[in-house]
Amino acid sequence: MADGVDTRSAPIGRPDTGAASANAPQPTWQSKLRGFLSWLKPLSNGPGEIRALDGVRALAALSIVVFHTFLLLQLEYKPWSHAIAEAWYYLSTGVQLFFVLSGFLLFLPYARAMLTGRPLPSAGRFYQRRALRILPAYWVCLAFMIWLSSGDYHTFLPWNIPSHILLIHDFFPRYNRALDGPFWTLAVEWQFYLLLPLLAWGLARIVGKSRSLLRLIGGLLALIVGALTLHALDLYLMGTLPTNGFRADHTVTKYVIILTMGSQGKFLEVFAVGMICSALYVATVEGKLLAPRVTRRLAWLLLLLAGGVIWFASLHTNFSDVLYSPGVHWGWQAVGYPLLVGVGYGALVLAVVWGNAVIRWPFSVYPLRFIGLISFSLYLWHLPILHGQLPYMATSPVWLRMLVILLVSYLSYQLVERPFLRWRISRKPAPTAPTPSPSPAAAGAGSRVRP
């Protein structure tokens, strides 16, 4: 017992944990370095991820950052900006690309369930995962923005801070962009999260036991038509409101508009475009409804469609920014423009997931994927840094602000987002036992998704 371990008391057949730990190989500096370098890299999205979509997400985030940078530089007053009809304003539609990506990725498990006849995923688990994904980083950034704005009495007006905490600030036009401009999209995104399980339940009733892709697409198209109709009604009613002197009926109309449209639209039709792309991906790639060579050819046509829509829509960006404005009349272009943009981005997303290595490669290079993996923090933090609200940033050049944006976004990801992402991954349910392979006759009858 010179080493302090009583070997006689160790149970037979059970390893001596004390001796094992003493004799276990200690980590070397090389293994520690590898572990540290591994920690420096953002977490991947799992073995089933479509890596090229990280690059698409990066494009969405970078387009918003570049757009706000151009606004800061007042490019709208430059002669060349007038020469291209301010087409660079189209960069602001990176928000719609985010919505299409959300519709695509979040609807995947629901589309798989409907097209394979399985039960829908748990709504409670979906809400839990979404909350862990966005609330920690958002609330940290929100707290910092409240601190930065503490000298402005508008910050502490009734419902400004509580509405931001609860992510309902888009129901309050006065507060919608009061603390940080990009926060308005998070309120809309959060409402997508709340609605998605309910929408999926309704779509599952339409599909039933048929596992029919056509029924699912039909239900999603009906959702788009309903969203456009409601948006058109909101804009019509908004034009009937007086700019002052509200009567009781005007007040009711005002609250109906704000409830259904928010401060600048709900973009449910754009989100539904991503859902359609998700259903097509599940049916054609996972369900093998189309041969790979067919989807690869279609991907090139979709790239051409995406390019054409982006070119056309970039020349008509004056239709895009619909805000809650009593007494203002909006044309039909304001109703259809977000859907047009969404169709272009939906074609891009579907081209990437259908395409071959040549199409996916530009979106899969690691520097771009890196931006995509930290894009949520990048989106949250870029505007206050760009506007010089952080200490020592007010007089710094733009290029230095861009570097600080990347650094702060990376630190926000590593210190705030990453721990919750790891915890969320650790709470994934254990894989179930594989289902026995069907007989050849059964496989031929039911292995493919039904059109």
LINFENDA-V300893 format. One line per field, one symbol per residue. psi: psi as a letter, one per 20 degrees, with the letter a starting at -180 (. if undefined). A space follows every 10 residues. Layout:
# LINFENDA-V300893
psi=???
This chain:
# LINFENDA-V300893
psi=khjjpnhhip qpipqohghg hhiqpqprhg hhgghghhhh pqqrjrhjqn hhhhhghghg ghhgghghgh ghilhijqhh ghhkkkhihh hijhghhggg ggggghighg ggghijkrqq qphghghghg ghghgghghg hggghgghjh iphhhjqpif ghhhgiljii inhhigkhgp gihhhhgggh hgghhghggh gghhhggbjh kphhgggghh hhgggggggh gggghghhhi pqirlprghh gggghgghhh hbhkqhkhhg hhghhghggh ggghghikhq qhhghhghhh hhgggggggg gghiiliiih noronpippq rhhhgighgg ghgghghggh hghhrahghh ghiiqgghhg ghhjhghghg ihghghjkhq pjihjqrhhh hgghggghgg hggghggghh gghghhjqqq prqqpqprrh ghghhjhqpp .
